[in-house]
Amino acid sequence: MSTTETLTKPNIGVFTNPEHKLWVGEAEPSLEAVKEGKGLKEGEVTIAVRTTGICGSDVHFWHAGRIGPMIVTDNHILGHESSGEILAVHPTVTHLSPGDRVAIEPNIICNACEPCLTGRYNGCHAMRFLSTPPVHGLLRRYITHPAIWCHKIGSMSFSNGALLEPLSVALAGLDRAGVSLGDSVLVCGAGPIGLITLLCCAAAGAEPLVVTDIDAGRLRFAKELVPRARTYQVQPGLDVEETAAQIVALASGVQPAVAMECTGVESSISNAIHATKFGGKVFVIGVGRPEMKLPFMRLSTQEIDLQFQYRYCNTWPRAIRLVESGVLDLGRLVTHRFGVEEAEKAFETAGDVRSGAIKVLIEC
């Protein structure tokens, strides 16, 4: 309990509700419970959350109140991209100590179903993913969490520690998509996940490497991030076959072997399918509408594999190594920082493409 004696700030969290309100309010565990070390169960630790990134899903839960079957039905704490400092540990926890800096993997699994037992725990049948209703998220000052999902980050900044979560999304995608040295790759979408995926594809040696988006500002950002990437601004209303042809022409006539689709938008997925070469793969990281219309015969006659991703598993150790070693520089993605008391302004900034925001961080 060595660091808890100096704690003075009450626990507060960032909430939304079915009426799409957003506010900062009292959260559990209370400051008193944290100071006294109450409530820790076997295998758990108490963490002072230092930095949390705002994900597009957080904004979507606020604005839309749902993502597919995951529905906000009550007051709900957002946030799942977090890092922090260990305040207290249960006696059964031996690999962590107060003062350790950690990145928080925001899931709690059953360890009993087939996905858990075969190592693909992102498919856990009883998954409790923090920030997905009804499970409260990490956007609060103090939390308790299973120690097994707290990854030591040493001297890494808390900002980079929080960015390990979206990096994990990209790493899981590259792993399943099978991007290899010299592959021609198309990245659809230059939001935070698309940009991190672009960084990973560049580090993996993809060439040619094309990134698309509808926003010119984000494409400029992508070009600064990965100078050898070729950028294509999608023109709404342009025929998908013409769009695909322009994308391929930008890549010197080389069709993508792999398209990493990071938007989840129907038209963007269709563009990727029409651009991809015979026998190639369209890998969808983005989350979209429950049902879509897609070019089935293009997929069929070109033997294009259409593959999907749900979160991640077993990615944090690799993510930490990539950031610690400097292979990936995630710090350039951070455009805005706010205190937790400024959460409403932070979310408004993250949700407004005109703000120029890429990654918005909230610091507690």
Secondary structure, DSSP 8 states (H G I E B T S, - for coil): -TTGGG--S--EEEEE-TT--EEEEE-SS-HHHHHHTTT--TTEEEEEEEEEE--HHHHHHHHHSEETTEE--S-EE---EEEEEEEEE-TT--S--TT-EEEE--EE--S-SHHHHTT-GGG-TT-EETTSTTS--S-BSEEEEEGGGEEE-TT--HHHHHHHHHHHHHHHHHHHHT--TT--EEEE--SHHHHHHHHHHHHTT-SSEEEEES-HHHHHHHHHHSTT-EEEE--TTS-HHHHHHHHHHHTTT---SEEEE-S--HHHHHHHHHHS-TT-EEEE-S---SS----HHHHHHTT-EEEE--S-SS-HHHHHHHHHTTSS--GGGEEEEEEGGGHHHHHHHHT-GGGT-SEEEEE-
